[in-house]
Amino acid sequence: MITQQQLDGLLGKPIAQICPNGFISSTENHCAHFVAHVLDYRFGVTCQIMSHGRLPGVNIRVQEIFPRCPSVGVWSLRPASHSTCLVFITRASNVNLATKVMANVPRKHIGIFFGGFVWHYSNRQQKVVRQSPGEFAQHYPSPDNAMFYGSMP
Ligand SMILES: [Zn+2]
């Protein structure tokens, strides 16, 4: 289970200090990669596959994590019980909630909602950052900033 101490320890770190497989190119998007290392999501396309690494890898694709969430929905309708969950941001039309599918488009991003904040990997700043949900909502300009929750796989 995820803890405040764990997240605090990751704040400000570049992916090079998080991924033991050396899948750290700054031309890659590491948002799902970061989330998957924190939560140990060892399915689908992993950093081990991509880097031919020697250590067990974790998932690196937002659109592969989304369908694994037991429940998903529009962020503003998030149940009160989901005080810890995953948060996604993309254009609303990229998401089909009924079939739990997120299209593979460039503008999609994922973070961890914990303790009232969103913890995510900023590819622009190349480090783990912590933002309020309101700040995270500005990660992309409209209309690519629809937010969704997903309970943790
Ligand atoms: Zn990795």
Backbone and ligand atoms as CSV (ligand in chain L), in Angstrom:
chain,resi,resn,atom,element,x,y,z
A,1,MET,N,N,0.839,-1.203,0.000
A,1,MET,CA,C,0.000,0.000,0.000
A,1,MET,C,C,0.869,1.246,0.000
A,2,ILE,N,N,0.357,2.272,-0.602
A,2,ILE,CA,C,1.077,3.517,-0.774
A,2,ILE,C,C,1.051,4.332,0.529
A,3,THR,N,N,2.148,5.044,0.804
A,3,THR,CA,C,2.207,5.857,2.027
A,3,THR,C,C,2.674,7.279,1.707
A,4,GLN,N,N,2.356,8.175,2.626
A,4,GLN,CA,C,2.799,9.568,2.492
A,4,GLN,C,C,4.325,9.638,2.455
A,5,GLN,N,N,4.951,8.839,3.310
A,5,GLN,CA,C,6.413,8.822,3.399
A,5,GLN,C,C,7.032,8.396,2.065
A,6,GLN,N,N,6.421,7.396,1.433
A,6,GLN,CA,C,6.912,6.903,0.141
A,6,GLN,C,C,6.847,8.008,-0.912
A,7,LEU,N,N,5.712,8.684,-0.973
A,7,LEU,CA,C,5.547,9.742,-1.972
A,7,LEU,C,C,6.456,10.934,-1.681
A,8,ASP,N,N,6.565,11.304,-0.405
A,8,ASP,CA,C,7.454,12.410,-0.036
A,8,ASP,C,C,8.891,12.113,-0.459
A,9,GLY,N,N,9.279,10.852,-0.341
A,9,GLY,CA,C,10.636,10.453,-0.697
A,9,GLY,C,C,10.912,10.516,-2.188
A,10,LEU,N,N,9.851,10.509,-2.986
A,10,LEU,CA,C,10.007,10.530,-4.448
A,10,LEU,C,C,9.911,11.938,-5.025
A,11,LEU,N,N,9.402,12.866,-4.227
A,11,LEU,CA,C,9.176,14.228,-4.707
A,11,LEU,C,C,10.485,14.853,-5.209
A,12,GLY,N,N,10.448,15.375,-6.420
A,12,GLY,CA,C,11.614,16.043,-6.985
A,12,GLY,C,C,12.605,15.127,-7.685
A,13,LYS,N,N,12.359,13.819,-7.628
A,13,LYS,CA,C,13.317,12.884,-8.240
A,13,LYS,C,C,13.105,12.736,-9.743
A,14,PRO,N,N,14.189,12.627,-10.506
A,14,PRO,CA,C,14.079,12.307,-11.934
A,14,PRO,C,C,13.843,10.803,-12.088
A,15,ILE,N,N,13.351,10.395,-13.240
A,15,ILE,CA,C,13.033,8.983,-13.467
A,15,ILE,C,C,14.291,8.111,-13.336
A,16,ALA,N,N,15.463,8.691,-13.582
A,16,ALA,CA,C,16.715,7.927,-13.475
A,16,ALA,C,C,16.938,7.395,-12.062
A,17,GLN,N,N,16.347,8.063,-11.081
A,17,GLN,CA,C,16.504,7.611,-9.691
A,17,GLN,C,C,15.358,6.712,-9.255
A,18,ILE,N,N,14.447,6.431,-10.186
A,18,ILE,CA,C,13.267,5.623,-9.856
A,18,ILE,C,C,13.276,4.303,-10.611
A,19,CYS,N,N,13.726,4.313,-11.876
A,19,CYS,CA,C,13.701,3.114,-12.715
A,19,CYS,C,C,15.030,2.363,-12.652
A,20,PRO,N,N,15.007,1.111,-12.151
A,20,PRO,CA,C,16.248,0.341,-12.068
A,20,PRO,C,C,16.683,-0.246,-13.405
A,21,ASN,N,N,15.819,-0.110,-14.438
A,21,ASN,CA,C,16.149,-0.677,-15.742
A,21,ASN,C,C,16.767,0.338,-16.707
A,22,GLY,N,N,16.906,1.558,-16.271
A,22,GLY,CA,C,17.548,2.550,-17.122
A,22,GLY,C,C,16.703,3.009,-18.292
A,23,PHE,N,N,15.379,2.837,-18.177
A,23,PHE,CA,C,14.483,3.357,-19.218
A,23,PHE,C,C,14.171,4.803,-18.852
A,24,ILE,N,N,15.067,5.699,-19.239
A,24,ILE,CA,C,15.016,7.047,-18.672
A,24,ILE,C,C,15.111,8.154,-19.721
A,25,SER,N,N,14.954,7.819,-21.000
A,25,SER,CA,C,15.083,8.834,-22.042
A,25,SER,C,C,14.105,9.986,-21.812
A,26,SER,N,N,14.607,11.204,-21.940
A,26,SER,CA,C,13.745,12.363,-21.733
A,26,SER,C,C,12.796,12.574,-22.910
A,27,THR,N,N,12.955,11.796,-23.985
A,27,THR,CA,C,12.020,11.887,-25.101
A,27,THR,C,C,10.796,10.993,-24.864
A,28,GLU,N,N,10.851,10.152,-23.836
A,28,GLU,CA,C,9.699,9.310,-23.492
A,28,GLU,C,C,8.842,10.027,-22.452
A,29,ASN,N,N,7.566,9.653,-22.434
A,29,ASN,CA,C,6.656,10.177,-21.426
A,29,ASN,C,C,6.663,9.206,-20.240
A,30,HIS,N,N,7.060,9.691,-19.076
A,30,HIS,CA,C,7.236,8.783,-17.941
A,30,HIS,C,C,6.121,8.850,-16.904
A,31,CYS,N,N,4.968,9.406,-17.259
A,31,CYS,CA,C,3.918,9.552,-16.238
A,31,CYS,C,C,3.394,8.198,-15.773
A,32,ALA,N,N,3.044,7.306,-16.727
A,32,ALA,CA,C,2.564,5.975,-16.352
A,32,ALA,C,C,3.700,5.154,-15.746
A,33,HIS,N,N,4.876,5.326,-16.267
A,33,HIS,CA,C,6.073,4.629,-15.772
A,33,HIS,C,C,6.290,4.925,-14.294
A,34,PHE,N,N,6.169,6.201,-13.920
A,34,PHE,CA,C,6.308,6.602,-12.512
A,34,PHE,C,C,5.232,5.957,-11.645
A,35,VAL,N,N,3.979,6.083,-12.066
A,35,VAL,CA,C,2.856,5.523,-11.300
A,35,VAL,C,C,3.044,4.010,-11.122
A,36,ALA,N,N,3.494,3.353,-12.191
A,36,ALA,CA,C,3.629,1.894,-12.148
A,36,ALA,C,C,4.782,1.459,-11.239
A,37,HIS,N,N,5.834,2.275,-11.137
A,37,HIS,CA,C,6.905,1.924,-10.192
A,37,HIS,C,C,6.414,2.089,-8.759
A,38,VAL,N,N,5.658,3.141,-8.495
A,38,VAL,CA,C,5.157,3.365,-7.136
A,38,VAL,C,C,4.215,2.228,-6.715
A,39,LEU,N,N,3.359,1.812,-7.646
A,39,LEU,CA,C,2.318,0.829,-7.305
A,39,LEU,C,C,2.651,-0.581,-7.788
A,40,ASP,N,N,3.812,-0.748,-8.410
A,40,ASP,CA,C,4.292,-2.067,-8.840
A,40,ASP,C,C,3.342,-2.746,-9.833
A,41,TYR,N,N,3.023,-2.043,-10.908
A,41,TYR,CA,C,2.143,-2.587,-11.945
A,41,TYR,C,C,2.967,-3.340,-12.982
A,42,ARG,N,N,3.045,-4.635,-12.811
A,42,ARG,CA,C,3.905,-5.452,-13.682
A,42,ARG,C,C,3.107,-6.130,-14.781
A,43,PHE,N,N,2.454,-5.357,-15.620
A,43,PHE,CA,C,1.685,-5.950,-16.726
A,43,PHE,C,C,1.932,-5.147,-18.006
A,44,GLY,N,N,1.546,-5.741,-19.131
A,44,GLY,CA,C,1.624,-5.044,-20.412
A,44,GLY,C,C,3.051,-4.721,-20.820
A,45,VAL,N,N,3.188,-3.642,-21.558
A,45,VAL,CA,C,4.510,-3.204,-22.016
A,45,VAL,C,C,5.237,-2.559,-20.839
A,46,THR,N,N,6.425,-3.082,-20.533
A,46,THR,CA,C,7.150,-2.623,-19.345
A,46,THR,C,C,8.477,-1.955,-19.703
A,47,CYS,N,N,9.049,-1.304,-18.689
A,47,CYS,CA,C,10.352,-0.657,-18.875
A,47,CYS,C,C,11.446,-1.704,-19.077
A,48,GLN,N,N,11.224,-2.902,-18.585
A,48,GLN,CA,C,12.211,-3.961,-18.820
A,48,GLN,C,C,12.225,-4.356,-20.299
A,49,ILE,N,N,11.025,-4.485,-20.877
A,49,ILE,CA,C,10.917,-4.823,-22.305
A,49,ILE,C,C,11.569,-3.735,-23.142
A,50,MET,N,N,11.245,-2.482,-22.843
A,50,MET,CA,C,11.712,-1.366,-23.662
A,50,MET,C,C,13.219,-1.149,-23.568
A,51,SER,N,N,13.782,-1.452,-22.418
A,51,SER,CA,C,15.212,-1.173,-22.199
A,51,SER,C,C,16.060,-2.432,-22.286
A,52,HIS,N,N,15.401,-3.591,-22.509
A,52,HIS,CA,C,16.093,-4.883,-22.449
A,52,HIS,C,C,16.820,-4.995,-21.110
A,53,GLY,N,N,16.146,-4.500,-20.079
A,53,GLY,CA,C,16.741,-4.482,-18.745
A,53,GLY,C,C,16.791,-5.864,-18.120
A,54,ARG,N,N,17.519,-5.957,-17.053
A,54,ARG,CA,C,17.696,-7.233,-16.370
A,54,ARG,C,C,16.750,-7.391,-15.187
A,55,LEU,N,N,16.177,-6.293,-14.743
A,55,LEU,CA,C,15.337,-6.355,-13.549
A,55,LEU,C,C,13.857,-6.354,-13.931
A,56,PRO,N,N,13.004,-6.912,-13.067
A,56,PRO,CA,C,11.563,-6.902,-13.368
A,56,PRO,C,C,11.084,-5.492,-13.651
A,57,GLY,N,N,10.311,-5.336,-14.722
A,57,GLY,CA,C,9.876,-4.007,-15.126
A,57,GLY,C,C,8.425,-3.751,-14.773
A,58,VAL,N,N,8.039,-2.503,-14.976
A,58,VAL,CA,C,6.658,-2.095,-14.716
A,58,VAL,C,C,6.080,-1.429,-15.961
A,59,ASN,N,N,4.783,-1.315,-15.972
A,59,ASN,CA,C,4.063,-0.774,-17.121
A,59,ASN,C,C,4.462,0.680,-17.413
A,60,ILE,N,N,4.331,1.057,-18.676
A,60,ILE,CA,C,4.720,2.421,-19.077
A,60,ILE,C,C,3.639,3.124,-19.891
A,61,ARG,N,N,2.422,2.549,-19.964
A,61,ARG,CA,C,1.405,3.118,-20.846
A,61,ARG,C,C,0.095,3.444,-20.124
A,62,VAL,N,N,-0.282,4.714,-20.200
A,62,VAL,CA,C,-1.510,5.192,-19.559
A,62,VAL,C,C,-2.713,4.366,-20.021
A,63,GLN,N,N,-2.788,4.133,-21.341
A,63,GLN,CA,C,-3.964,3.452,-21.880
A,63,GLN,C,C,-4.021,1.973,-21.519
A,64,GLU,N,N,-2.931,1.429,-20.959
A,64,GLU,CA,C,-2.970,0.039,-20.484
A,64,GLU,C,C,-3.344,-0.035,-19.002
A,65,ILE,N,N,-3.102,1.055,-18.272
A,65,ILE,CA,C,-3.467,1.076,-16.850
A,65,ILE,C,C,-4.959,1.354,-16.688
A,66,PHE,N,N,-5.471,2.282,-17.490
A,66,PHE,CA,C,-6.875,2.707,-17.351
A,66,PHE,C,C,-7.869,1.532,-17.319
A,67,PRO,N,N,-7.794,0.580,-18.273
A,67,PRO,CA,C,-8.791,-0.513,-18.267
A,67,PRO,C,C,-8.638,-1.468,-17.091
A,68,ARG,N,N,-7.487,-1.409,-16.402
A,68,ARG,CA,C,-7.260,-2.310,-15.264
A,68,ARG,C,C,-7.890,-1.783,-13.980
A,69,CYS,N,N,-8.308,-0.534,-13.986
A,69,CYS,CA,C,-8.927,0.047,-12.794
A,69,CYS,C,C,-10.287,-0.618,-12.560
A,70,PRO,N,N,-10.526,-1.106,-11.353
A,70,PRO,CA,C,-11.812,-1.752,-11.081
A,70,PRO,C,C,-13.007,-0.838,-11.356
A,71,SER,N,N,-12.870,0.443,-11.061
A,71,SER,CA,C,-13.944,1.378,-11.397
A,71,SER,C,C,-13.336,2.665,-11.924
A,72,VAL,N,N,-14.001,3.258,-12.910
A,72,VAL,CA,C,-13.553,4.520,-13.497
A,72,VAL,C,C,-14.746,5.451,-13.639
A,73,GLY,N,N,-14.462,6.752,-13.715
A,73,GLY,CA,C,-15.549,7.706,-13.881
A,73,GLY,C,C,-15.039,9.119,-14.018
A,74,VAL,N,N,-15.969,10.025,-14.203
A,74,VAL,CA,C,-15.652,11.447,-14.312
A,74,VAL,C,C,-15.169,11.951,-12.946
A,75,TRP,N,N,-14.081,12.703,-12.961
A,75,TRP,CA,C,-13.435,13.138,-11.709
A,75,TRP,C,C,-14.398,13.840,-10.753
A,76,SER,N,N,-15.222,14.716,-11.275
A,76,SER,CA,C,-16.123,15.495,-10.410
A,76,SER,C,C,-17.185,14.613,-9.755
A,77,LEU,N,N,-17.367,13.406,-10.266
A,77,LEU,CA,C,-18.357,12.487,-9.702
A,77,LEU,C,C,-17.694,11.388,-8.869
A,78,ARG,N,N,-16.427,11.611,-8.524
A,78,ARG,CA,C,-15.667,10.601,-7.775
A,78,ARG,C,C,-16.340,10.283,-6.433
A,79,PRO,N,N,-16.538,9.019,-6.124
A,79,PRO,CA,C,-17.150,8.659,-4.840
A,79,PRO,C,C,-16.263,9.091,-3.669
A,80,ALA,N,N,-16.876,9.468,-2.572
A,80,ALA,CA,C,-16.121,9.925,-1.402
A,80,ALA,C,C,-15.164,8.852,-0.895
A,81,SER,N,N,-15.472,7.602,-1.182
A,81,SER,CA,C,-14.622,6.496,-0.729
A,81,SER,C,C,-13.280,6.471,-1.470
A,82,HIS,N,N,-13.209,7.188,-2.597
A,82,HIS,CA,C,-11.983,7.187,-3.396
A,82,HIS,C,C,-11.048,8.327,-2.971
A,83,SER,N,N,-10.630,8.318,-1.707
A,83,SER,CA,C,-9.712,9.357,-1.231
A,83,SER,C,C,-8.292,9.081,-1.711
A,84,THR,N,N,-8.042,7.849,-2.112
A,84,THR,CA,C,-6.786,7.468,-2.773
A,84,THR,C,C,-7.156,6.751,-4.053
A,85,CYS,N,N,-6.697,7.259,-5.175
A,85,CYS,CA,C,-7.042,6.632,-6.457
A,85,CYS,C,C,-6.099,7.159,-7.536
A,86,LEU,N,N,-6.291,6.693,-8.738
A,86,LEU,CA,C,-5.541,7.214,-9.874
A,86,LEU,C,C,-6.339,8.346,-10.498
A,87,VAL,N,N,-5.628,9.295,-11.111
A,87,VAL,CA,C,-6.311,10.393,-11.797
A,87,VAL,C,C,-5.731,10.512,-13.204
A,88,PHE,N,N,-6.632,10.655,-14.169
A,88,PHE,CA,C,-6.257,10.739,-15.579
A,88,PHE,C,C,-6.723,12.074,-16.138
A,89,ILE,N,N,-5.976,12.592,-17.122
A,89,ILE,CA,C,-6.414,13.806,-17.792
A,89,ILE,C,C,-6.157,13.654,-19.295
A,90,THR,N,N,-7.195,13.920,-20.068
A,90,THR,CA,C,-7.126,13.842,-21.525
A,90,THR,C,C,-8.402,14.472,-22.075
A,91,ARG,N,N,-8.538,14.484,-23.391
A,91,ARG,CA,C,-9.770,14.984,-23.995
A,91,ARG,C,C,-10.910,14.009,-23.685
A,92,ALA,N,N,-12.055,14.528,-23.319
A,92,ALA,CA,C,-13.172,13.662,-22.922
A,92,ALA,C,C,-13.524,12.644,-23.996
A,93,SER,N,N,-13.418,13.044,-25.252
A,93,SER,CA,C,-13.806,12.135,-26.332
A,93,SER,C,C,-12.790,11.006,-26.531
A,94,ASN,N,N,-11.637,11.068,-25.833
A,94,ASN,CA,C,-10.671,9.970,-25.912
A,94,ASN,C,C,-11.024,8.818,-24.982
A,95,VAL,N,N,-12.060,9.024,-24.164
A,95,VAL,CA,C,-12.389,8.039,-23.135
A,95,VAL,C,C,-13.788,7.489,-23.347
A,96,ASN,N,N,-13.897,6.172,-23.274
A,96,ASN,CA,C,-15.197,5.506,-23.261
A,96,ASN,C,C,-15.337,4.826,-21.906
A,97,LEU,N,N,-16.129,5.426,-21.028
A,97,LEU,CA,C,-16.258,4.898,-19.674
A,97,LEU,C,C,-16.982,3.553,-19.656
A,98,ALA,N,N,-17.950,3.374,-20.540
A,98,ALA,CA,C,-18.739,2.135,-20.554
A,98,ALA,C,C,-17.865,0.930,-20.899
A,99,THR,N,N,-16.955,1.122,-21.853
A,99,THR,CA,C,-16.081,0.015,-22.256
A,99,THR,C,C,-14.720,0.084,-21.571
A,100,LYS,N,N,-14.508,1.140,-20.769
A,100,LYS,CA,C,-13.272,1.357,-20.024
A,100,LYS,C,C,-12.064,1.385,-20.968
A,101,VAL,N,N,-12.184,2.172,-22.010
A,101,VAL,CA,C,-11.120,2.302,-23.002
A,101,VAL,C,C,-10.659,3.755,-23.079
A,102,MET,N,N,-9.336,3.933,-23.081
A,102,MET,CA,C,-8.752,5.254,-23.326
A,102,MET,C,C,-7.932,5.155,-24.609
A,103,ALA,N,N,-8.204,6.048,-25.543
A,103,ALA,CA,C,-7.496,6.013,-26.817
A,103,ALA,C,C,-6.026,6.397,-26.624
A,104,ASN,N,N,-5.175,5.847,-27.478
A,104,ASN,CA,C,-3.748,6.140,-27.413
A,104,ASN,C,C,-3.449,7.420,-28.185
A,105,VAL,N,N,-3.634,8.521,-27.507
A,105,VAL,CA,C,-3.367,9.837,-28.091
A,105,VAL,C,C,-2.198,10.469,-27.335
A,106,PRO,N,N,-1.499,11.426,-27.946
A,106,PRO,CA,C,-0.344,12.024,-27.244
A,106,PRO,C,C,-0.732,12.724,-25.946
A,107,ARG,N,N,-1.860,13.431,-25.952
A,107,ARG,CA,C,-2.233,14.200,-24.762
A,107,ARG,C,C,-3.079,13.371,-23.791
A,108,LYS,N,N,-2.391,12.580,-22.988
A,108,LYS,CA,C,-3.030,11.863,-21.894
A,108,LYS,C,C,-1.987,11.759,-20.794
A,109,HIS,N,N,-2.458,11.881,-19.557
A,109,HIS,CA,C,-1.517,11.943,-18.446
A,109,HIS,C,C,-2.159,11.277,-17.239
A,110,ILE,N,N,-1.311,10.764,-16.341
A,110,ILE,CA,C,-1.822,10.034,-15.178
A,110,ILE,C,C,-1.045,10.447,-13.936
A,111,GLY,N,N,-1.751,10.461,-12.811
A,111,GLY,CA,C,-1.111,10.729,-11.532
A,111,GLY,C,C,-1.769,9.908,-10.441
A,112,ILE,N,N,-1.217,10.043,-9.239
A,112,ILE,CA,C,-1.750,9.350,-8.067
A,112,ILE,C,C,-2.395,10.401,-7.168
A,113,PHE,N,N,-3.666,10.194,-6.833
A,113,PHE,CA,C,-4.353,11.098,-5.909
A,113,PHE,C,C,-4.234,10.515,-4.509
A,114,PHE,N,N,-3.575,11.270,-3.634
A,114,PHE,CA,C,-3.322,10.790,-2.271
A,114,PHE,C,C,-3.211,11.993,-1.346
A,115,GLY,N,N,-3.882,11.930,-0.227
A,115,GLY,CA,C,-3.787,13.007,0.757
A,115,GLY,C,C,-4.246,14.355,0.227
A,116,GLY,N,N,-5.141,14.338,-0.738
A,116,GLY,CA,C,-5.698,15.582,-1.268
A,116,GLY,C,C,-4.879,16.209,-2.383
A,117,PHE,N,N,-3.739,15.576,-2.745
A,117,PHE,CA,C,-2.885,16.100,-3.812
A,117,PHE,C,C,-2.691,15.067,-4.929
A,118,VAL,N,N,-2.289,15.571,-6.089
A,118,VAL,CA,C,-1.950,14.699,-7.218
A,118,VAL,C,C,-0.426,14.645,-7.325
A,119,TRP,N,N,0.107,13.441,-7.273
A,119,TRP,CA,C,1.550,13.202,-7.411
A,119,TRP,C,C,1.761,12.625,-8.793
A,120,HIS,N,N,2.600,13.293,-9.579
A,120,HIS,CA,C,2.780,12.798,-10.937
A,120,HIS,C,C,4.154,13.168,-11.468
A,121,TYR,N,N,4.512,12.567,-12.608
A,121,TYR,CA,C,5.820,12.839,-13.196
A,121,TYR,C,C,5.682,13.918,-14.253
A,122,SER,N,N,6.339,15.030,-14.022
A,122,SER,CA,C,6.330,16.121,-14.991
A,122,SER,C,C,7.424,15.864,-16.022
A,123,ASN,N,N,7.039,15.567,-17.248
A,123,ASN,CA,C,8.032,15.333,-18.294
A,123,ASN,C,C,8.754,16.624,-18.657
A,124,ARG,N,N,8.068,17.740,-18.508
A,124,ARG,CA,C,8.679,19.026,-18.818
A,124,ARG,C,C,9.770,19.363,-17.797
A,125,GLN,N,N,9.460,19.138,-16.525
A,125,GLN,CA,C,10.438,19.436,-15.474
A,125,GLN,C,C,11.363,18.251,-15.191
A,126,GLN,N,N,11.015,17.101,-15.768
A,126,GLN,CA,C,11.782,15.863,-15.576
A,126,GLN,C,C,11.980,15.515,-14.104
A,127,LYS,N,N,10.869,15.569,-13.367
A,127,LYS,CA,C,10.911,15.176,-11.957
A,127,LYS,C,C,9.486,14.937,-11.447
A,128,VAL,N,N,9.406,14.285,-10.291
A,128,VAL,CA,C,8.123,14.042,-9.638
A,128,VAL,C,C,7.651,15.332,-8.974
A,129,VAL,N,N,6.401,15.675,-9.214
A,129,VAL,CA,C,5.841,16.897,-8.634
A,129,VAL,C,C,4.550,16.581,-7.882
A,130,ARG,N,N,4.140,17.499,-7.023
A,130,ARG,CA,C,2.895,17.390,-6.271
A,130,ARG,C,C,2.067,18.633,-6.545
A,131,GLN,N,N,0.825,18.425,-6.972
A,131,GLN,CA,C,-0.042,19.556,-7.282
A,131,GLN,C,C,-1.423,19.338,-6.679
A,132,SER,N,N,-2.142,20.431,-6.520
A,132,SER,CA,C,-3.548,20.311,-6.143
A,132,SER,C,C,-4.296,19.798,-7.374
A,133,PRO,N,N,-5.455,19.182,-7.187
A,133,PRO,CA,C,-6.241,18.751,-8.353
A,133,PRO,C,C,-6.532,19.911,-9.309
A,134,GLY,N,N,-6.713,21.118,-8.748
A,134,GLY,CA,C,-6.975,22.284,-9.590
A,134,GLY,C,C,-5.793,22.648,-10.470
A,135,GLU,N,N,-4.589,22.502,-9.928
A,135,GLU,CA,C,-3.381,22.751,-10.725
A,135,GLU,C,C,-3.204,21.666,-11.780
A,136,PHE,N,N,-3.447,20.428,-11.383
A,136,PHE,CA,C,-3.322,19.301,-12.314
A,136,PHE,C,C,-4.293,19.461,-13.483
A,137,ALA,N,N,-5.430,20.055,-13.227
A,137,ALA,CA,C,-6.452,20.253,-14.263
A,137,ALA,C,C,-5.968,21.169,-15.381
A,138,GLN,N,N,-4.872,21.896,-15.121
A,138,GLN,CA,C,-4.320,22.783,-16.148
A,138,GLN,C,C,-3.110,22.160,-16.849
A,139,HIS,N,N,-2.930,20.863,-16.664
A,139,HIS,CA,C,-1.786,20.176,-17.289
A,139,HIS,C,C,-1.821,20.321,-18.806
A,140,TYR,N,N,-3.021,20.241,-19.363
A,140,TYR,CA,C,-3.234,20.522,-20.788
A,140,TYR,C,C,-4.286,21.619,-20.899
A,141,PRO,N,N,-4.219,22.403,-21.981
A,141,PRO,CA,C,-5.293,23.377,-22.194
A,141,PRO,C,C,-6.580,22.665,-22.607
A,142,SER,N,N,-7.692,23.348,-22.413
A,142,SER,CA,C,-8.978,22.849,-22.876
A,142,SER,C,C,-8.920,22.680,-24.397
A,143,PRO,N,N,-9.497,21.627,-24.992
A,143,PRO,CA,C,-10.404,20.641,-24.382
A,143,PRO,C,C,-9.697,19.345,-23.982
A,144,ASP,N,N,-8.379,19.380,-23.821
A,144,ASP,CA,C,-7.651,18.146,-23.515
A,144,ASP,C,C,-7.488,17.920,-22.013
A,145,ASN,N,N,-8.288,18.629,-21.218
A,145,ASN,CA,C,-8.087,18.567,-19.766
A,145,ASN,C,C,-9.280,18.009,-19.004
A,146,ALA,N,N,-9.997,17.075,-19.604
A,146,ALA,CA,C,-11.061,16.390,-18.857
A,146,ALA,C,C,-10.405,15.400,-17.897
A,147,MET,N,N,-10.874,15.400,-16.652
A,147,MET,CA,C,-10.261,14.525,-15.638
A,147,MET,C,C,-11.161,13.353,-15.296
A,148,PHE,N,N,-10.508,12.229,-15.052
A,148,PHE,CA,C,-11.216,10.993,-14.706
A,148,PHE,C,C,-10.522,10.323,-13.527
A,149,TYR,N,N,-11.292,9.611,-12.724
A,149,TYR,CA,C,-10.680,8.836,-11.647
A,149,TYR,C,C,-10.668,7.362,-12.044
A,150,GLY,N,N,-9.785,6.631,-11.405
A,150,GLY,CA,C,-9.769,5.180,-11.542
A,150,GLY,C,C,-9.359,4.594,-10.211
A,151,SER,N,N,-10.135,3.649,-9.693
A,151,SER,CA,C,-9.700,2.978,-8.465
A,151,SER,C,C,-8.450,2.170,-8.794
A,152,MET,N,N,-7.588,1.998,-7.809
A,152,MET,CA,C,-6.281,1.399,-8.077
A,152,MET,C,C,-6.380,-0.094,-8.365
A,153,PRO,N,N,-5.777,-0.523,-9.487
A,153,PRO,CA,C,-5.751,-1.967,-9.794
A,153,PRO,C,C,-5.022,-2.733,-8.679
L,1,ZN,ZN,ZN,11.155,1.488,-14.984
